[in-house]
Amino acid sequence: MDEHDGFPDVCSFRDWLSYHGTDVVGVPDGGRTCPLACWLSEVEEVPCMVGVVTYGYVHEYEQYGTWAYVPVGRLPEWAIQFVHAVDCHAADKVTGEVALTLLYAACDQIGEVALYG
């Protein structure tokens, strides 16, 4: 069994970024506000967070004004490279167009061909 089974496919993320074009889709260094986390939250229909190599769900405890991160699994390599690219190369706000450029660069770096399918 692939350790990334259940993680949405890179082409779905590409299409989401393309659809959002000039819209702000996230910010760098924001585990809950990274473009990948924003997309995952929309796809999974629950708040999500990404780390350097992991992703998971966020459980909010409103009565205490706090939240907890519940890791789900390891990110696929394309997602790890994308998060790194966003954190290293993006400005304060990341648009769909900028994120898409970073996604293609990250995938090219590791030879991820599914993106072009």
PEQUI-V836768 format. One record per residue. PHI is phi in whole degrees, 0 to 359 (999 if undefined). D_FIRST is the distance of its C-alpha to the first C-alpha in whole Angstrom. Layout:
phi->{PHI,PHI}
d_first->{D_FIRST,D_FIRST}
//
This chain:
phi->{999,293,294,253,306,95,280,303,281,301,293,295,295,303,295,296,296,299,299,273,32,271,288,286,248,160,224,288,55,239,311,265,243,296,308,295,293,297,295,301,299,290,292,277,62,216,299,236,217,239,251,294,226,236,221,188,258,249,254,264,244,303,297,255,66,220,211,228,265,245,298,252,180,276,290,296,303,299,288,300,295,295,302,299,297,298,295,269,240,265,278,299,237,247,273,302,297,296,298,296,300,293,296,299,296,296,292,297,299,255,75,283,267,301,300,268,277}
d_first->{0,4,6,9,7,11,13,16,16,19,21,21,22,25,26,27,29,31,32,33,35,38,36,35,32,32,33,32,31,30,27,28,30,28,27,24,24,27,24,22,24,26,22,21,25,25,26,23,24,22,23,23,19,18,18,19,22,26,28,31,34,37,39,39,38,35,31,28,25,22,19,16,13,14,15,14,16,18,19,20,22,24,24,26,28,29,30,32,34,34,38,38,37,34,35,32,34,33,30,29,31,29,26,27,28,25,23,25,25,22,22,20,21,19,22,24,23}
//
